[in-house]
Amino acid sequence: MIDYCYRGVPSILSVVEDIKVRVDIVDLVSEYVALEKSGANFRSKCPFHNERTPSFFVFPSRQTWRCFGACATGGDIFSFLMKHQNFDFPQVLTFLSKKVGIEMPSKKNKQNNEDIFKINEESIRFYSKVLMSDRGKATRNYLLNRGISTDTMADFCLGFSLSDGMSLKTYLESLGFKEEQMILGGMVTQSNDGPLKDLFRGRVMVPIFDPDGRAVGFGGRVLDDFVKPKYMNTRRGLVFDKGKILFGFHLAKDHIKEKGAVIVEGYMDAIVAHQAGFRNVVASMGTALTVHQVSLLNGITTDVILALDPDEAGQEATLRSLESSWRILQRNTVNQMPTSTTYRRSSAPNIRVASLPYGKDPDKIILENPNAWEDILSNSVPVLDFLFTALSSKLDLSTSHGKAAVAAPLLRLVSSIPEPFEQDRQFRRVSELLEVSEDTLKASMEGYKRPAERRMNFHRKEMVIEATFDRLERDPLEEYCLVLLIQNPKLDQFASNLRSEHFERMENREAYGIWVNNSNGATLNGETNDHFAYLMTKVLPIMNMKEKEQALGDSLLRLEERRLRRIKEEEALRLDSMTYDQIIEHENEILKVNGEIKTLFRARSNS
C-alpha cells in the first residue's frame, strides 16, 4: 500500500483543472457581460459583434459559452478571456491563477513537492513500523477496541507517532533530509527559539492521500479524549489542503462510479465503513464541503448521500455543506482531460441526507449492525426535503423574521436548480411552507440574483412595455412597399423574393396575396377591398422610375431584415427551453439564418 504513495508532481494541467473547479463561467462572464437567465442557461447580446437580438449563450451545465450569431464560435473560460481581453493562453493562466489564489508551478516548486512526497512516504513507513512494534502495542489495542482490524490498519497505512518529539525528525535526518525540507513538509515544528520537534506526538497517525494515491499529509488522533486538540492535521502547505481532499477517495472512486458516494465526517468513520465492505464512503474530515471536494464527486457520480453527525453541531455542518456545495453540484462540472474535453455528467445530481440516530456516529452504527447502516442510507431523503424540515423546525414561521430566515437559504438553493419545471415546483413548496404568495416570494428572490441579472430584468421589463406600443394601427414600411408595387406594375420584376412572411399585419398580408394573384384588383371585396383601395389611392412623393426602383429595393431589404430578426427572436424563445445538446442539433439552422443576416447587411452597405 505504501509504494503507490508517490507518483510525481502537479503540472500546468493540474493548475488548469484547479482553475476550472474554482471559476464558474457564469460568474466570470457576468463580470464583462450583462447576462440574462434563459431557461437553464444565460444569454446576452454578443460582446464580440453588434447585434439587436441576443445570440450569445452561456451554459452552466457545460461550463462553456457560444455565440450563435456572426461569430459562430465558442469555448470555455480560457477562450472567453483570450477573445475578450486579447490575452494569449499564458496570460489567461496567470490572470486566473492570481484571481483564485493558485500558485503557478515552477521548477523550484516541483522540487519542493517531490521532497514533500518523499518525506511523507518515509514518514508512513516510520509510523507504521512503530505501530507494529512493542512501542505501538497500546495503540494497536486502542484501534482493535475501536473495531479496526490489523488488516485494515495495514490497508490504510495507519501508524503511531511517539511522544518524545524527536523520533521522526531523527529518522528523516538519517535518510539525508534537511530541516528546511521537514519544515516545508510540515512534519516538524518549532516553539519560540526552541529546537525543532516532531509536529505529531503520541497520536494515531492516519495518512491522507490525494485522488491519485499520493500521500499529501496526515491526520493525528489522541488516545486520550481528554487531551486537546483531539484531532490534528498537517498544516496547509504546498501539497496539503484539507479543503481539496476527500479522505479515502483514492480507494473509493471506482466504487463511487458504480454505487454513488456516501460522505461521512471523520476518517475513522470512513475506515470502518470500508472495512465492513461499504467502499463508496469518503470523509470530509470535519469541514463543510468545499468546491474542490464536491468537484471530485461531480466528475464521476450523480448520487450523493450526506451522513454527517446527528448532534446539533453536525446538523449545522450539514446545512453549511449543503449551502456551499448545492450550487456547485448543480453546475455539472466539466472535467478537462489532457487530450480532450469529456463531459462525464449529463443530469442533475441526486443529493440525499441520511439521518443518523442521536449520539451514534457512523462507525458505531456499522460495527454494531451493518444492516442498520444500509437501512439508514436507503431511508435518506432528498436534500430539499431535509432542508424544509430542518429549517422550519428551527424557526418560528409565524413571524416575518422567521419566514425571511427560512426563505433566504431555501431560495438560494431553489434558484440554482437548472430544470425550470423542478425549480417552479420547489418554488411553490417554499411559498406554501411560508404561507406567502408567490408574488411576495418572487419579490424577495430578487435579492439573490446576480447584479447583471437584475440589470437585464430591468431592461427586459422596459422592452415588454415598449413592445405593447409597437403594435401601431398601421405599418408604414409594409404599406409603403405595397403602394409602390400596386401603383407601379413595372416594379413587379424586382419583388420576386418578396413573401407573405414579410408582412406582420394581416390586412397587408392579405393585400399582398391579392397583388400576387390579381394585381388589377378586379376581384376585391369586403374589408380587403377597402384596404387595397386605400393602398391604390395613397399618395407618395413624386419620384421617377429609377428612384422608385431604389425606394422599393430599400423597402424590401428592410422588410427582409425585420423578417430575419423575428426569426432570431423566435429562435431565442425556443432556445430558452432547449438543452445544450438540442441547441447544438439546431446549430446549422441557426447559423443559416445568421448567414442570411450577414448577406443582407452587406447588400444594405452596398446599396
HUFENWO-V755066 format. One record per pair of residues at least 24 apart in sequence whose ideal C-beta (glycine too) atoms are under 8 Angstrom apart, sorted by sequence separation. I is the first residue (numbers start at 1). J is the second residue. D is the distance in Angstrom with one decimal. If there is no record, write none. Layout:
# HUFENWO-V755066
[[I/J/D] [I/J/D]]
This chain:
# HUFENWO-V755066
[[46/70/7.5] [136/160/4.4] [216/240/4.7] [255/279/4.2] [256/280/4.9] [284/308/7.7] [355/379/7.6] [478/502/7.7] [507/531/4.6] [511/535/6.0] [46/71/6.0] [135/160/7.5] [202/227/8.0] [208/233/7.5] [214/239/7.7] [217/242/7.9] [255/280/4.2] [304/329/7.2] [326/351/7.0] [354/379/7.2] [355/380/7.7] [478/503/5.2] [486/511/7.7] [568/593/6.5] [128/154/7.8] [208/234/7.3] [248/274/6.6] [256/282/7.6] [263/289/7.2] [354/380/4.1] [355/381/7.6] [384/410/7.7] [387/413/6.9] [478/504/7.1] [482/508/6.2] [567/593/5.4] [131/158/6.3] [135/162/6.6] [169/196/6.3] [252/279/5.8] [353/380/5.9] [406/433/7.3] [407/434/6.2] [478/505/6.1] [492/519/7.3] [131/159/4.7] [169/197/7.0] [219/247/7.7] [251/279/6.9] [252/280/5.5] [352/380/3.9] [353/381/5.9] [406/434/6.5] [475/503/7.8] [29/58/5.3] [128/157/6.0] [130/159/6.2] [131/160/4.2] [169/198/5.7] [203/232/6.9] [210/239/7.8] [216/245/6.9] [252/281/6.4] [288/317/6.0] [322/351/7.6] [352/381/6.1] [353/382/7.9] [384/413/6.7] [475/504/6.5] [479/508/6.6] [482/511/5.6] [486/515/5.8] [564/593/6.1] [568/597/7.6] [128/158/7.2] [129/159/7.8] [130/160/4.9] [168/198/4.6] [252/282/5.2] [298/328/7.1] [352/382/5.8] [353/383/5.8] [383/413/7.9] [384/414/7.5] [411/441/7.4] [415/445/6.4] [475/505/5.0] [478/508/4.3] [482/512/6.5] [485/515/6.0] [489/519/6.3] [127/158/7.9] [128/159/4.5] [130/161/7.4] [166/197/6.5] [167/198/6.6] [186/217/7.0] [286/317/7.8] [294/325/4.4] [298/329/5.7] [322/353/7.8] [351/382/7.3] [352/383/6.4] [355/386/7.8] [403/434/4.8] [474/505/7.5] [26/58/5.7] [127/159/2.5] [130/162/6.2] [165/197/4.0] [166/198/6.6] [168/200/7.6] [200/232/6.8] [208/240/7.3] [288/320/3.8] [289/321/4.3] [293/325/7.7] [297/329/7.9] [350/382/7.7] [351/383/4.2] [564/596/5.8] [565/597/7.9] [25/58/5.9] [124/157/5.1] [126/159/7.4] [127/160/6.0] [165/198/5.0] [199/232/7.8] [248/281/6.7] [249/282/5.0] [288/321/4.6] [291/324/7.7] [295/328/6.8] [298/331/7.5] [353/386/4.0] [403/436/6.6] [411/444/7.0] [415/448/5.7] [475/508/6.3] [482/515/6.9] [486/519/7.0] [564/597/5.1] [25/59/8.0] [26/60/5.4] [127/161/6.0] [210/244/7.9] [211/245/7.9] [248/282/4.8] [290/324/6.7] [291/325/7.9] [294/328/4.6] [298/332/6.9] [299/333/6.3] [352/386/7.9] [407/441/7.0] [411/445/5.1] [415/449/7.5] [485/519/7.9] [25/60/6.9] [48/83/6.3] [124/159/6.7] [199/234/7.6] [210/245/6.1] [231/266/7.9] [247/282/6.1] [248/283/6.1] [288/323/7.8] [289/324/5.9] [290/325/7.7] [294/329/5.7] [298/333/4.5] [318/353/6.5] [486/521/7.8] [24/60/7.4] [29/65/6.2] [48/84/7.5] [162/198/7.8] [165/201/5.1] [199/235/7.8] [209/245/7.9] [246/282/4.2] [247/283/4.0] [261/297/5.0] [288/324/5.3] [289/325/4.2] [299/335/4.5] [397/433/7.3] [412/448/5.4] [561/597/7.6] [564/600/6.6] [47/84/6.2] [130/167/7.5] [161/198/6.4] [164/201/7.5] [208/245/6.2] [213/250/4.5] [246/283/6.8] [247/284/7.7] [284/321/7.1] [288/325/7.9] [291/328/5.4] [397/434/6.3] [407/444/5.9] [411/448/5.6] [25/63/4.8] [163/201/5.1] [211/249/5.4] [212/250/6.8] [246/284/6.6] [247/285/5.4] [295/333/4.9] [397/435/7.4] [24/63/7.5] [25/64/6.9] [161/200/4.0] [162/201/7.1] [163/202/3.9] [208/247/6.0] [211/250/5.6] [561/600/5.7] [25/65/6.5] [161/201/5.8] [162/202/7.2] [209/249/7.9] [210/250/6.9] [245/285/7.5] [261/301/5.5] [404/444/7.4] [408/448/7.9] [560/600/5.8] [126/167/7.6] [127/168/7.7] [161/202/6.6] [206/247/8.0] [209/250/4.7] [256/297/6.9] [260/301/5.1] [263/304/6.7] [388/429/6.9] [392/433/6.2] [126/168/5.9] [161/203/5.1] [211/253/6.7] [260/302/7.6] [261/303/7.0] [262/304/8.0] [263/305/7.0] [384/426/5.9] [20/63/6.9] [160/203/7.4] [242/285/5.7] [253/296/8.0] [257/300/5.0] [260/303/2.9] [261/304/5.0] [262/305/4.8] [263/306/5.2] [264/307/5.4] [265/308/5.0] [302/345/6.1] [557/600/6.5] [561/604/7.6] [160/204/6.3] [161/205/5.3] [243/287/6.3] [256/300/5.8] [257/301/6.4] [259/303/7.7] [260/304/6.5] [261/305/7.1] [263/307/6.7] [264/308/7.0] [265/309/5.5] [300/344/6.5] [123/168/6.2] [126/171/5.0] [159/204/7.7] [160/205/6.1] [242/287/6.2] [256/301/5.2] [260/305/6.9] [262/307/5.8] [263/308/7.4] [299/344/5.3] [302/347/5.6] [304/349/6.1] [306/351/7.2] [310/355/7.0] [384/429/7.7] [388/433/6.1] [126/172/7.9] [158/204/6.6] [159/205/4.0] [244/290/7.1] [299/345/7.4] [302/348/7.3] [303/349/7.5] [304/350/7.2] [305/351/7.9] [306/352/7.3] [307/353/7.9] [310/356/4.0] [486/532/7.4] [557/603/6.2] [158/205/6.6] [187/234/7.9] [221/268/7.4] [243/290/4.1] [245/292/7.8] [246/293/5.2] [249/296/5.9] [253/300/6.3] [298/345/6.6] [302/349/5.0] [303/350/5.0] [304/351/5.0] [305/352/4.9] [306/353/5.0] [307/354/4.1] [309/356/7.2] [310/357/6.4] [311/358/7.0] [557/604/5.4] [158/206/6.1] [159/207/7.7] [186/234/4.7] [219/267/5.7] [244/292/4.1] [245/293/7.2] [302/350/5.6] [304/352/7.2] [305/353/7.3] [306/354/6.9] [308/356/7.8] [310/358/5.0] [311/359/7.5] [28/77/5.3] [122/171/7.4] [123/172/7.3] [158/207/7.8] [186/235/4.7] [243/292/6.1] [244/293/7.1] [265/314/6.9] [303/352/7.8] [305/354/5.4] [307/356/6.3] [310/359/7.1] [486/535/5.3] [487/536/6.6] [122/172/6.4] [156/206/6.9] [157/207/4.8] [243/293/6.8] [246/296/5.7] [310/360/6.9] [486/536/5.6] [557/607/6.8] [25/76/6.9] [29/80/6.1] [156/207/7.3] [186/237/5.2] [241/292/7.9] [246/297/7.5] [298/349/7.0] [25/77/5.2] [28/80/7.0] [32/84/5.7] [185/237/7.2] [233/285/7.1] [265/317/6.9] [309/361/6.5] [483/535/5.3] [28/81/7.6] [119/172/6.4] [122/175/6.0] [184/237/7.0] [482/535/5.2] [487/540/7.4] [554/607/6.8] [23/77/5.4] [184/238/6.9] [186/240/6.8] [502/556/8.0] [553/607/6.4] [25/80/7.4] [122/177/7.8] [231/286/7.0] [307/362/5.9] [483/538/5.0] [490/545/7.0] [494/549/6.2] [20/76/7.5] [479/535/6.4] [484/540/7.3] [503/559/7.8] [20/77/7.0] [326/383/6.9] [483/540/6.0] [488/545/7.8] [491/548/6.4] [495/552/7.0] [502/559/4.3] [550/607/8.0] [19/77/7.5] [119/177/6.0] [157/215/7.9] [263/321/8.0] [491/549/6.7] [494/552/5.7] [498/556/6.3] [502/560/6.8] [504/562/7.8] [118/177/7.9] [161/220/6.4] [208/267/7.7] [479/538/7.0] [494/553/6.7] [497/556/7.1] [480/540/7.5] [488/548/5.8] [502/562/7.5] [143/204/6.7] [206/267/5.3] [322/383/5.9] [491/552/5.3] [495/556/6.7] [498/559/7.5] [502/563/5.3] [16/78/7.7] [115/177/7.5] [119/181/6.4] [142/204/7.1] [206/268/8.0] [494/556/7.6] [501/563/5.7] [504/566/7.8] [119/182/6.5] [497/560/7.6] [123/187/6.0] [322/386/8.0] [484/548/6.2] [499/563/7.9] [116/181/7.7] [120/185/6.7] [139/204/5.9] [206/271/7.7] [322/387/6.5] [115/181/4.8] [119/185/4.3] [219/285/6.9] [120/187/8.0] [484/551/6.3] [485/552/7.2] [116/184/6.4] [119/187/6.1] [318/386/7.8] [319/387/7.4] [484/552/4.9] [115/184/7.0] [116/185/4.3] [307/376/7.1] [348/417/7.4] [115/185/6.9] [307/377/7.1] [348/418/6.0] [319/390/6.7] [348/419/6.4] [480/551/7.8] [481/552/6.8] [484/555/6.8] [112/184/5.9] [305/377/5.8] [318/390/7.8] [319/391/7.8] [23/96/6.2] [307/380/7.7] [19/93/7.5] [131/205/7.7] [348/422/7.8] [481/555/4.1] [305/380/5.0] [315/390/6.5] [480/555/5.8] [481/556/6.8] [23/99/7.3] [16/93/7.2] [19/96/4.8] [23/100/6.2] [208/285/7.8] [306/383/7.7] [15/93/6.9] [19/97/6.4] [22/100/4.3] [127/205/4.3] [477/555/6.4] [481/559/6.2] [22/102/7.4] [12/93/7.4] [19/100/6.2] [142/223/5.3] [281/362/7.9] [477/558/5.9] [478/559/7.1] [15/97/6.3] [18/100/7.8] [477/559/6.6] [19/102/6.4] [124/207/5.2] [18/102/5.3] [139/223/6.5] [138/223/7.1] [211/296/6.2] [327/412/7.7] [477/562/7.7] [323/409/6.0] [327/413/7.5] [330/416/4.9] [15/102/6.0] [120/207/7.3] [326/413/5.1] [330/417/6.5] [278/366/7.1] [330/418/5.7] [15/104/6.3] [273/362/6.4] [323/412/7.3] [327/416/4.1] [15/105/6.4] [260/350/7.8] [272/362/7.3] [273/363/7.5] [276/366/5.0] [319/409/7.4] [323/413/7.5] [326/416/6.2] [14/105/7.8] [124/215/5.9] [127/218/8.0] [272/363/4.0] [276/367/7.7] [322/413/7.3] [123/215/8.0] [262/354/7.8] [269/361/6.0] [271/363/7.8] [278/370/7.8] [12/105/6.4] [269/362/4.1] [273/366/5.9] [277/370/7.6] [11/105/6.3] [121/215/5.8] [269/363/4.7] [272/366/5.3] [276/370/5.2] [10/105/6.3] [120/215/4.0] [123/218/7.2] [266/361/7.1] [268/363/5.5] [272/367/6.2] [278/373/7.0] [9/105/7.7] [120/216/6.8] [265/361/7.9] [117/214/5.9] [120/217/7.0] [266/363/7.6] [276/373/7.7] [117/215/6.7] [120/218/7.6] [264/362/4.8] [117/216/7.8] [116/216/8.0] [273/373/7.8] [9/110/4.9] [10/113/6.9] [9/113/4.3] [9/114/5.8] [9/117/7.4] [6/117/4.5] [5/117/7.3] [6/118/6.5] [6/120/7.9] [5/120/6.8] [6/121/5.2] [156/271/5.5] [262/377/6.5] [5/121/4.8] [156/274/7.8] [2/121/6.6] [5/124/6.5] [120/239/8.0] [152/271/6.3] [155/274/7.6] [148/268/7.8] [116/237/7.3] [2/124/5.5] [116/238/6.1] [117/239/6.8] [146/268/7.0] [152/274/7.5] [2/125/6.2] [116/239/5.1] [148/271/6.3] [152/275/4.5] [148/272/6.7] [113/238/5.7] [147/272/6.0] [2/128/7.4] [112/238/5.7] [113/239/5.6] [146/272/7.9] [149/275/6.4] [148/275/6.7] [147/275/7.7] [109/238/6.7] [5/157/7.8] [1/154/6.7] [1/155/6.2] [1/156/7.7] [2/157/6.0] [1/157/5.4] [420/577/7.6] [5/207/7.5] [5/209/6.8] [7/212/5.6] [7/213/6.6] [8/214/7.9] [7/214/5.5] [5/213/6.5] [6/214/5.9] [4/213/4.7] [5/214/5.9] [6/215/7.1] [5/215/3.9] [147/363/7.0] [146/363/7.3] [147/367/4.3] [76/334/7.3] [76/336/8.0] [76/341/7.9] [63/331/6.8] [22/291/6.0] [63/332/8.0] [21/291/5.9] [22/292/7.7] [60/330/7.6] [61/331/6.9] [62/332/7.2] [63/333/6.8] [64/334/7.3] [21/292/5.6] [60/331/5.4] [61/332/4.4] [63/334/4.3] [60/332/7.7] [62/334/5.9] [18/292/7.9] [21/295/4.5] [62/343/6.4] [24/331/6.6] [21/333/6.7] [20/333/7.5] [20/334/6.6] [20/336/5.9] [17/335/7.8] [17/336/6.2] [16/336/6.5] [13/338/5.8] [61/418/6.2] [60/418/6.8] [40/418/4.0] [40/419/6.6] [40/420/6.8] [39/420/5.7] [44/456/7.5] [35/450/7.3] [37/453/6.1] [35/452/5.2] [36/453/6.7] [34/452/4.6] [35/453/6.6] [33/452/7.4] [30/450/5.6] [36/456/3.9] [34/455/5.3] [35/456/6.7] [36/457/7.3] [30/452/4.4] [34/456/5.2] [27/450/7.9] [30/453/8.0] [26/450/7.8] [36/460/6.7] [68/571/8.0] [68/575/7.9] [53/565/5.9] [52/565/6.3] [55/568/6.9] [53/568/4.0] [68/583/7.8] [53/569/5.5] [64/580/7.9] [55/572/7.6] [66/583/7.9] [54/572/6.1] [57/575/6.9] [62/580/5.4] [53/572/6.1] [61/580/6.1] [68/587/7.1] [72/591/5.5] [59/580/5.0] [68/590/4.6] [72/594/6.7] [68/591/7.1] [70/594/6.1] [69/594/5.5] [57/583/7.2] [68/594/6.9] [70/597/7.7] [70/598/6.1] [43/572/7.0] [43/575/7.4] [38/572/7.5] [41/575/7.7] [55/590/7.9] [39/575/7.5] [38/575/6.6] [39/576/4.3] [38/576/4.9] [39/577/5.6] [39/578/7.2] [40/579/7.4] [41/580/7.6] [55/594/7.3]]
